[in-house]
Amino acid sequence: MCGIIGIIGKNDDTVSHLIEGLRRLEYRGYDSTGIATLDNDAIARRRAEGKLQNLERLIKAEPIAGNIGIGHTRWATHGAPTVNNAHPHGNGKVALVHNGIIENFHELQKQLSGVHLESETDTEVVVHLISDYLDKGLPPEQAVHETLKQLKGAFALVILFRDFPDMLIGARKGSPLVVGYGGQDAEEYFFGSDALALAGLATHICYLEDGDWAVLKRDKIVIYDEAGTQIDRPIELSTISSALIGKGNHKHYMLKEIYEQPTVLGTVLSAMLDAARYHVQLPDLPIAPKNIEKITIIACGTASYAGMVGKYWIEQWAGIPVEVDIASEFRYRTPALPKQNGLCIIISQSGETMDTLEALRYAKQHGQKILAIVNVEKSTIDREADQSIYTRTGPEISVASTKAFTSQLVVIALLAQYLAQSLDKSVGGEKQPLELMRGFSELPSKLIEGLNSEEMIKTIARDLQEARDVIFLGRGKMFPIALEGALKLKEISYIHAEGYAAGELKHGPIALIDEYIKVVVLAPYDALFEKILSNMQEVISRNGKVILISDRQGIDAAKQQINTARDMELLSVIEVPSCHQDLAPILYSLPVQLLAYHTALIKGVDIDQPRNLAKSVTVE
Ligand code: F6R
């Protein structure tokens, strides 16, 4: 969750580069930030509660210098988000930054009797362990290696030493860490939680393997594996340009990423689909489609909702049984998995979500073949999967996922088509494949058309921002989009929202309906439309206000049935272009994203960095 960076440079711009790196890492947590450098032979630290701007203000008031340093942006686990608990932690001799959780820190604290700990964190103990080894005369490499052997849990660490001014040591176990190589004339070396942190700073990246630790010196980098054996890891050209991670002309990353969707989905489609020949281009699957006995889809949050829609598509088109699991539940419930030919699809934007990664490992240990649908190439999930399909969205910075979600949907829909075609399953009727292929091809232009509803959504958001509770309803493939709509609204506007399968309303949630509740109904004009219209009327007749999201035919049909002036007052509509009914979940994601965005905008909350959240959840 936390973001870490380390720089060993030649120039005086290390502090500004640390800040630049932290700015790119803020999406990983923003409870506190801090940096430490070697300034005039002493470790100088600056730490601040809250966002990076507070640290910047502090550094302006109390500047520090140095050409070697470390930085951290925190998502609090152990200890409140105070300055004392902010990283870097240090004791004058050693300072370090940490991402992850040291599970045995209580035990280790007991070994350090007599040492005064300043913070309530699980991290500070590591500072003292390393210092103790240094005091015993061990060189820093050995002091760190001996310390690492004692740590349990998942962590990435970067360590700065007062008495070794030309060295940083970084280590990873369970949490990611990359090494970066600077430009030709700058000759700087870096550690970063991910390649994104080093965009614009490092030209080349080396992804450390689990258990690796690396020593950065002014003229070289040496990497060791867990056993302490020197090892080579591939060094690759960094593909992330800093230009990709600006906000452009948009006020927030979230809006920029919403607007990028037509292009992003166009890129995915053109890479994976030859619509004229009904051909889906995929890397070889870890199991041949005809041999797949069962598919288990595992993910968290928004990505799990993409998986839920995937279940509808795969079962409908390819007839393969699919189970969808939330990653944090999966490995704790003794799932019944096929002994052979079980395919596990792991969906993750970041490729680093700890719950999802651990579920992947569990599934692998239990004989499943792993196919990842992942955005970040070279992420841990990408590297541990048997095969990956990339969602190709480019960096997604806003904490609330938008473009990653719709591209996950497109990828899983194309995968479902591929499975259906490989198994010679007809989607139903002769004309259907042609219409479906056209439906896929039209998605980018339909999304552009869908953006036209933004003005209407802004008006509705004005009303929505006053709601006490909001219910999202959908049926069939729109049910997961109802869940996603509710998640998006609550995470960025802090309004309580829940998604339900519309048919479930009468089994409990209908008790909530009164004049203070708003109900968003996702209802393309399809085979289930009449049924969801009845659910909508059940709400209206109890004075609930309805926001109907539908196409022209659906809106007309609804207005015909709701014909009293009183009932019409309770209804607002958002029009979505009509599209192939099986692909509606992709298109209907757009209005629910915009609705959440504009509601949050009116409420004046921090849209890109909502409270308590972090983009990449690398703790369990
Ligand atoms: C919500 C959101 C989260 C993520 C979830 C999984 O907007 O972004 O629910 O979808 O934390 O993250 P990844 O996809 O990185 O594994």
Residues whose N, C-alpha, C, O or C-beta is under 5 A from the ligand:
A	BS01	F6R	C300 G301 T302 A303 I347 S348 Q349 S350 G351 T353 V399 A400 S401 K615 V617
